[in-house]
């Protein structure tokens, strides 16, 4: 049985710090358990309880004649979006041992017609035997794939998501632990949400890092944010392997096709490779949802327009990833900002105005509420009132 989550995305804000306005319907489809994958088509694959995911069925038997290695395929049934979807974002959690890699695909339905099969990612942890990459220049009459997001010119009413588990020796295969698909609607719907003041005054002690401490660091805000949250969980769980040097995180996330670490879903896939970690990209529709996570002392990575966040009056957009670690007593957001000049005495911990954060994060000019959620599999997370996680 698939898990279907309903969420809203924003288009406007109301005056004042207690009330905001959200919009644009979206559905998040989450497949993470044996029951969720029950109706998937599996070829040479099986659910493995001990691995907590789908892997090759009898790997030693997956060699055909000579050196041929049988394909291991996983494909969802046709899933109705129930909204006219204008964007699709696919996340995955996997474990890719040496010599293995993963292909992730998605197709969309538009009435009586189907799109081509778009490649979401070629993924592995070690960047070998094949390079970890998204693919450029993928388009058809319905839309185009741009690194982490499928933009649809014609809204979709259904999708199929699939994965190919690849091996160089027919023995070591990936384990696919989770797939999520967010289908983002094109038609906006407005509704008000009230602030959750239980988060005001909470400041989570997330370890601080600057992206400017590694070569070409001005391009690595996303990887630095991911590394900070992993470092937080390293301390919380007493798992030192989660605390990695920044350059190691950059190398592990780097998308050759994108030319950097800004691919949203490569960041969450990297975090999940450590095992016992759930990580995916979704969209929130209000600050109230963020406040629910902060109230339970769970940091969240957010994608913003950095110019709007700083209140700059310019039409130039500047995408930036940061870690939301809390709120002040009056409701202003507190961040770990990776774009920090430590040699100039700047602090990674920064406070920005709430109204500027809403504009920079929730609107079309921002990221329409994009977040990375990274947390342990067994950790208690907020009650899913909004259906966004």
N, C-alpha and C positions, 0 to 999 in steps of 0.2 A: 504494500500500500504506500503510495507516495504521500509525502507531507506537502500540503499546499498552504502557503502563507500569504496573507493579504497585507499590502502596505500602501501608503500614500506618499507622494513626492511633492515638493513645494513649488509654489509660484509667487507667494507674496508674504509680507509680514505686516502685522498691525502695530500701531504705536504702543510703546510701553514695554516693560520687561516681563510682564506676567502673561501676556497673550500673544500667540503667533498664529500665522495662517499657513496651512500646508495644502498641497495639491498634487495632481497628476497620479492617477491610480497605477499600481504595480502589483504583480504577483511574484512571490518568491517560491520556487519549487525546490524542495530539499530532499535528497536521497542519501541516507546515511546508515540504515540498518538493513538486516536481512529482509524484513517485511517491506521496506521501501523499495528494494531491488527485486521483489518477488515477480513482477510482471516484465522485467527486462529480458531481452533475448541474450542468452549467453552461448558463445561458441568456444569450445575448449576451455571454458572458465567455470568457476564455482565460487559460492560464498564460503569463506573459511572463518569459522568462529574464533579460532586462536589468533588469526591475523587481524580480525575485525574488519574484513573487507573482501573484495572479489580478487581472486588471483587465478593463475593457470590451473586447469584441472589435470592432475597427474603430469607435472612438468617433464618428467623423464620420458613420458610417452609422446611428447609433443614434437618429436623429430620425425619427419617423414622420410621418404627415400633419400638416400645420400645425405647431403648436408641441409636439406630443406627443413625449415622450422615452421610448424603449423601456426596459423594466426590465432590469437586469443582476442575475441571481440565481445564487447558489451554495448548493447543499444537499448534505449528506452522505448516504451510504446509511444504512440502518438499522444501527446499531452496538450489538451486544450488550454490556451492562455486565459480565456474568459475576459480578456481585455484586448483592445486593438493595440498590439505591442509595436512600438516604434524603435525600441532598443532591446537587445539581448546581451546579458553578461553571464558567462559560464565560469564557475569556480570549481576546483577539484582538490581533493586531498589524496595523496598517494605516498607510498614508500617505494623508492626506486633503488634497489641494490645495484652494485657495480655490474655493468654489462646489460642493464635493462633501461628502457625508456618508454614513454607514454605518448600516444597521439590522442588529442581531444577534438571532437567535431560537433557541429550543430547544423541542423537544417530547419527551415521555417516554412509553414504552410500559409498560403494566401488564397483563400477560397478553394478553387479546384486545382490550384497549382502549387508546386513545391519549389523552393529555392535550390540552388546547388548545395553541396555539402561543403560548408566552410570549415577550414582548419582553425581551431581556436589556439592550439599550442602543440609544439613538440617539446616534451618536458622530461628532464631527469635532473637529479641532484648534482651529479658530478660533471655535467657538460660533456660527457662522452658515454658511449661510442659515437653519438651524434650530438651536434650542437643544440643547446636549449634555445628555442626561438619561437616567435610568432612569425606569420608569413604576410608579406606585403602584397598589394595589388590583387586582392581577392574581391571580386564584385560580380554581380549579375544584375538582371533587370529589377530585382527586388531590393537590393541593398549592397552594402560594402562592409568588410571587416577591417577595423582599425585597431590593431594590437589587442586590447582586452574587450572591446565593445563591437557588437554587430549593429550597425545603424541601418534601419530599414526605411526605404522611401515609400514602400507600400506596407501598411501595418500587417502584422502576422496574427493569425488566430490559433495557431498550434505550432509545436516544435517537436523535434526528436533530437536527443543528445546522445552521443556515443563516444566510446573510447577503444583504442587498440592497444593492448598490452604487449610490448615488444621485448624480445630477448635475442642476444647474440649467440647464445649457446643452447637454447631450448630448455634450460634448467632454471636460471635466475630470471624471474619475471617481476614486474611491479605488482604491488597490491593497491587496488583502487578502494579507498576508504569512504569517499564521499563525493557527490556531485551536487552543485546547486545551480539553478538557472533563475535569473531575475528577468522577467518580461515586463518592460516598462511601457506604460500606456502613453498614447499621444494626446488624449483629451483630458484637460485638467478638471479637477473637482476641488472646490475650496471647503475647508472646515477649520474651526478654531481649536487650538490646544492650549492648555494652561501649563505654566511652569510647575515643575516638581521641586519644591524648595527644600526637600530633604537632602538634595545634592549640594545645596548652597553651603559653603563652608567646608566642603570636603576637598582635600588636596592629597592625591595619591602620590606616594614617594617613588615615582618612576625614575630609574637611573637616567642621568642626563648625558647626551652625546651631541657632538657637532659634526655635521657632514663635511665641514671644511678641514677636517684633520686627515683626509686621505687625498691622493692625487685626483684631480678633476672632481673634487667633492661637491662643487656647486650643482652638479647634476644628480646627486644621490640622496635627496630628501626622503624619498620613499623607503629606500633600503635602511637609512638611518633610523627612521621611525619604527620600522619593523624590528630592527635590532634592539631598540630601546624597550619595546614591549616584551620581546623574548627575554631580555635581561631582567625585566621586572619579574617574569615568571620563573626565571632561574633562581632568583632569591626567594620567591614565595614558596616554590616547590622543593627547594634544595636540590636543583638539577643544574649543576655547573655547566653541563654541555650546552645548555640553551644560551649561555652568555658567550658570544663569539666576537672576535675582533671585527671592527667595522668593515675592513677590507674583505674579510671572509664572507660577510653577509652580502656585500656588493657583488663579489664573484659568484655567489650562489644564487643570486636573483637575476643577474644580468641577462637581458634579452637581446640577442644579437640582431634580431629583426627590428626591434625598436631602437636599439642603439643606446641603451641605458637601463636603469632599474625602475622606471616609472610605470611599467606594466602592472596594473593593480593586481591581477590574479597571479602573476608570478611571485609577488610578495607573499600572498597568503599560501600559495603552494609550497614555497620555501619553508615557511613557518611550520606547516603540517608535516614536512619531511622528518622532523625530529621525533615523531611518534608521540601519541598521547595528547597531541595538540589539535584542536579544531580551529580552522581558519578559513574565512571566506569573505567575499565582497558582497555587500548589500547596500541598500539605500534606506535611510531614515527620512521621516517626513516632518520632524520637528525637533526642537531642542529638548522637549520633554522626554523623548526616547533616549537621548544621550544622558539626560539627568538620571534616568532609571539605572543605567550602567554605572555611572559615577557614584550614585548613592550606595551601590554595593561594592565600591572600590575596584571597579573593573575599567582600566584605561581603554580608550578607543582611538584608533587612527582615523583622521578625517582629511578629506581632500578639499582644498579651498582655493579661492582666488586671492593670492597674497596681497595684491594691490588693494582690493576692496576691504580685506581684513584690516589693513593699516589705515583705512579711511582715505586713500589717495583718489583724487578726482581725475581718473584717466579711463579711457576706453580700452586700453591695452590690458589683456588678460595675462596673469602670471600664476600658473598652476603650482600648487605647493602641498606637500603632505606634512602633517604634524600630529603629535600625540596629545589628545585631550586628557588631562590628568585631574581636572577638578573645576570647581566654580568658587568664586569669592563669596563672601557673606551677602553681597548685593546682586549676585547672579552673573557676574562677568566671567567668561571662560578663562581657565588657566591651562597653558600649553607647555609642553616641551617642544621648543622650536628648533629643529636641526640646523636651520640657517642662522648660525650664531658665530660671531667672531670672538673666540675665546681669548685670542691674543690682544684684543682691544678691551678686555675686561667685561664683555657682554655676558649675560646670564642666559642659559638655555631656557630656564623657566620664565615665561612671559605671560602677562595678562593683557587681553584685548577687550574692546567694548562689545557687549552682547549684540547690539544692533548691527555692528559691522560684521560680526561672525555670521549672523543669520544671512545677511546679504551675500557674503563671500562663499557660503557653503550650500545654502538651500536653493538658491535661484538657478535658472538656466545658465547665467553667466558664471556661476560657481561650478558645482559638480552635481547638482540636484540631490544633495544629501548623501553622497558616497562615503562609506565607512569601510574599514577593515575590522573585522571582529576576530580576535585571536585569544583563545582561552583553553584550558585543559578540558579534555573529553568529559571528565566526571565532575567538573566544577559547577556549582549552583549559579545559574545566571538568572537575570530578572524574569518574572512572569511575562510571557509573550503577549501582552495586552494588545499591542499594535500589529502583531503578525509579521514583524520585519526581521526576525532572527530564528 
